[in-house]
Amino acid sequence: MAYNPAPKIEWDRAKDAVNEQRHGLSLSEAAELFTAGRDYLEMFDAAHSALEDRFIAVGLVRGRVIVIIWTERDDDTIRIISARRATARERQMFWLYLEHGHDT
């Protein structure tokens, strides 16, 4: 899924610093997934959606496959919760998704 036009993207600044230290990926860098115009794999995160609907996005940013946990604040605002490099399994899911015309 890719947003068109680009949505407003927000995140907590304190969480951004922690995320960058822990995962080597800033949330501003991760936000490029939603603004680059490339396709990405998106899944509903049922296991973590008790208080709010959460989603998982897997896609390519700056030459590496990343995973973003995010929620939608309203129709045009994405709030990034966390971001990290994708695991080998997540990378495989992403490449299969692109390879098979998004039918996986």
C-alpha positions as CSV (number, residue, x, y, z in Angstrom):
1,M,0.0,0.0,0.0
2,A,1.2,3.5,-0.7
3,Y,-0.4,6.7,0.4
4,N,-1.3,9.3,-2.3
5,P,-1.0,12.2,-1.6
6,A,1.6,11.9,1.1
7,P,0.1,11.8,4.6
8,K,1.1,13.9,7.5
9,I,3.6,11.9,9.6
10,E,4.3,12.4,13.3
11,W,6.2,10.7,16.1
12,D,7.3,11.3,19.6
13,R,10.8,13.0,19.7
14,A,11.9,11.2,22.9
15,K,10.9,7.9,21.3
16,D,12.8,8.9,18.1
17,A,16.1,9.2,20.1
18,V,15.6,5.9,21.9
19,N,14.6,4.2,18.6
20,E,17.7,5.5,16.8
21,Q,20.0,4.4,19.7
22,R,18.4,1.0,20.0
23,H,17.9,0.1,16.3
24,G,20.2,2.5,14.4
25,L,17.2,4.0,12.5
26,S,15.6,7.3,13.2
27,L,11.8,7.7,12.9
28,S,12.3,10.5,10.4
29,E,14.3,8.2,8.2
30,A,11.7,5.5,8.6
31,A,9.0,8.0,7.6
32,E,10.5,8.0,4.1
33,L,8.7,4.7,3.5
34,F,5.4,6.5,3.5
35,T,6.6,9.5,1.3
36,A,8.9,7.8,-1.3
37,G,6.0,6.6,-3.5
38,R,7.2,3.0,-3.4
39,D,5.0,0.1,-2.6
40,Y,5.3,-1.6,0.8
41,L,3.7,-4.6,2.5
42,E,1.2,-3.6,5.1
43,M,-0.4,-5.8,7.7
44,F,-2.9,-5.2,10.6
45,D,-1.3,-5.9,14.0
46,A,-4.2,-7.7,15.7
47,A,-2.0,-8.8,18.6
48,H,-1.2,-5.2,19.6
49,S,-4.4,-3.4,18.7
50,A,-6.4,-3.6,21.9
51,L,-6.2,0.2,22.6
52,E,-5.8,1.5,19.0
53,D,-5.5,-0.1,15.6
54,R,-1.9,-0.7,14.9
55,F,-0.3,-1.7,11.6
56,I,3.0,-3.1,10.4
57,A,4.7,-1.8,7.3
58,V,7.6,-3.6,5.6
59,G,9.4,-1.8,2.9
60,L,12.6,-0.5,1.4
61,V,14.2,2.7,2.7
62,R,17.7,3.8,1.7
63,G,18.6,0.4,0.4
64,R,17.5,-1.6,3.3
65,V,14.2,-3.3,4.2
66,I,12.7,-1.9,7.4
67,V,9.7,-2.6,9.6
68,I,7.6,0.2,11.0
69,I,4.9,-0.1,13.6
70,W,2.4,2.7,13.2
71,T,-1.2,3.9,13.9
72,E,-3.5,6.2,12.0
73,R,-4.6,9.3,14.0
74,D,-7.1,10.3,11.4
75,D,-7.6,9.9,7.7
76,D,-4.4,11.7,6.7
77,T,-2.1,11.4,9.8
78,I,0.3,8.5,10.5
79,R,1.9,8.2,13.9
80,I,5.1,6.1,13.8
81,I,5.5,4.1,17.0
82,S,8.8,2.3,16.2
83,A,11.0,1.3,13.4
84,R,13.8,-1.3,12.9
85,R,15.6,-3.3,10.3
86,A,13.6,-6.2,9.0
87,T,14.5,-9.8,10.1
88,A,15.5,-12.3,7.4
89,R,11.9,-13.7,7.5
90,E,10.4,-10.2,7.1
91,R,12.7,-9.4,4.2
92,Q,11.7,-12.6,2.5
93,M,8.0,-11.8,3.0
94,F,8.5,-8.3,1.5
95,W,10.4,-9.5,-1.6
96,L,7.8,-12.3,-2.2
97,Y,5.1,-9.7,-1.9
98,L,6.7,-7.6,-4.6
99,E,7.6,-10.5,-6.8
100,H,4.2,-12.1,-6.8
101,G,2.2,-9.0,-7.7
102,H,1.0,-8.4,-4.1
103,D,-1.0,-11.6,-3.9
104,T,0.9,-13.0,-0.8
